[in-house]
Amino acid sequence: MAFLASREGRNDVWVSEVGSGTYRNLTRSEPRDFTSPKEIRTLDFSPDSSLVSIWTRSSDGSTTRRCKLSAVPIRGGPLRVYLPEVAEYDWSHDGRKLVFHTTAPGDPIFVRERASPTV
């Protein structure tokens, strides 16, 4: 499971195996622009469960550049931008495609093959 908690004085993304009683902070040392739970809209796993995806939006929601889909490896590693300027997203049932839309006029919808996060 993945969840947001302020266990060490700031909001971070944590993971745990249900029933294990152990928790790992995935974003402990990461500089990032989410500071409150209201700025994290969605936590999810990639189809192969290798990444935790984090869809964020600035608390004021004023600009599309403040919306993005980031990802962090489940085993630890750097937080990376997966898709910039994304308003909402979801994976296809088979996990091979990602559908998303931006906040551009008309809310255009895009479909993309699964890919590695960008740096």
C-alpha positions as CSV (number, residue, x, y, z in Angstrom):
1,M,0.0,0.0,0.0
2,A,1.1,3.6,-0.5
3,F,0.0,6.5,1.6
4,L,0.8,10.1,2.6
5,A,1.8,10.8,6.2
6,S,3.6,13.4,8.2
7,R,5.6,11.0,10.4
8,E,8.9,12.9,10.3
9,G,7.7,16.5,10.4
10,R,6.7,16.9,6.7
11,N,4.4,15.2,4.3
12,D,6.0,12.2,2.5
13,V,4.9,9.2,0.5
14,W,5.2,6.0,2.4
15,V,4.8,2.3,1.3
16,S,4.2,-0.9,3.3
17,E,3.2,-4.4,2.7
18,V,-0.2,-5.0,4.3
19,G,0.1,-6.7,7.6
20,S,3.9,-6.3,7.8
21,G,4.0,-3.5,10.3
22,T,7.0,-2.0,8.5
23,Y,6.8,1.3,6.6
24,R,9.3,2.9,4.2
25,N,9.5,6.6,3.4
26,L,10.0,6.9,-0.4
27,T,10.4,10.7,-0.5
28,R,12.4,11.4,2.6
29,S,15.3,13.2,0.9
30,E,13.5,14.5,-2.1
31,P,13.1,18.2,-2.9
32,R,9.6,18.6,-4.2
33,D,6.8,21.0,-4.4
34,F,4.0,19.3,-2.4
35,T,3.7,20.5,1.1
36,S,0.2,19.6,2.1
37,P,-2.1,16.7,1.5
38,K,-4.4,18.9,-0.6
39,E,-1.6,19.2,-3.2
40,I,-1.4,15.4,-3.7
41,R,-4.4,14.4,-5.7
42,T,-3.6,10.7,-6.3
43,L,-1.2,8.0,-5.2
44,D,-1.2,4.9,-7.4
45,F,1.1,2.1,-8.5
46,S,2.3,1.6,-12.1
47,P,0.9,-1.5,-13.8
48,D,4.0,-3.6,-13.0
49,S,4.0,-2.2,-9.4
50,S,7.6,-1.0,-9.8
51,L,6.7,2.7,-9.3
52,V,4.4,4.7,-7.0
53,S,2.9,7.5,-9.1
54,I,2.1,10.8,-7.5
55,W,-0.2,13.2,-9.2
56,T,0.2,16.7,-7.8
57,R,-1.4,20.0,-8.3
58,S,-0.5,23.3,-6.5
59,S,-2.9,24.2,-3.8
60,D,-4.1,27.3,-5.6
61,G,-4.5,25.3,-8.9
62,S,-3.6,28.4,-10.8
63,T,-1.3,27.1,-13.6
64,T,-0.9,24.0,-15.6
65,R,2.8,24.0,-15.0
66,R,2.0,23.2,-11.3
67,C,0.2,20.0,-12.3
68,K,2.3,16.9,-13.0
69,L,2.6,13.2,-12.6
70,S,5.8,12.1,-10.8
71,A,7.0,8.6,-10.0
72,V,9.3,7.1,-7.4
73,P,10.6,3.5,-7.6
74,I,9.0,1.2,-5.0
75,R,12.4,0.0,-3.9
76,G,13.6,3.6,-3.4
77,G,15.3,6.1,-5.6
78,P,14.8,9.6,-7.0
79,L,11.4,11.1,-7.5
80,R,11.1,11.8,-11.3
81,V,8.7,13.7,-13.4
82,Y,6.7,11.1,-15.4
83,L,4.5,13.5,-17.3
84,P,4.5,17.3,-16.8
85,E,1.3,19.4,-17.0
86,V,-1.1,16.5,-16.5
87,A,-4.5,17.1,-15.0
88,E,-5.7,13.5,-14.4
89,Y,-4.6,10.1,-15.6
90,D,-5.4,6.4,-15.5
91,W,-3.9,3.2,-16.8
92,S,-5.6,0.8,-19.2
93,H,-6.9,-2.5,-17.8
94,D,-3.9,-4.4,-19.3
95,G,-1.4,-1.7,-18.1
96,R,0.0,-1.1,-21.6
97,K,-1.4,2.4,-22.1
98,L,-1.8,5.5,-20.0
99,V,-4.7,7.9,-20.7
100,F,-4.5,11.5,-19.5
101,H,-5.6,15.0,-20.1
102,T,-4.1,18.4,-19.6
103,T,-5.7,21.6,-18.4
104,A,-5.3,23.1,-21.9
105,P,-8.5,24.6,-23.3
106,G,-11.0,21.9,-24.2
107,D,-9.2,19.4,-21.8
108,P,-7.6,17.4,-24.6
109,I,-7.2,13.7,-23.9
110,F,-4.1,11.8,-24.8
111,V,-3.2,8.1,-24.9
112,R,0.4,7.0,-24.5
113,E,2.2,3.7,-24.4
114,R,3.8,2.8,-21.1
115,A,7.3,4.4,-20.9
116,S,10.0,5.1,-18.4
117,P,9.8,8.4,-16.5
118,T,11.6,11.4,-17.9
119,V,14.3,13.1,-16.0
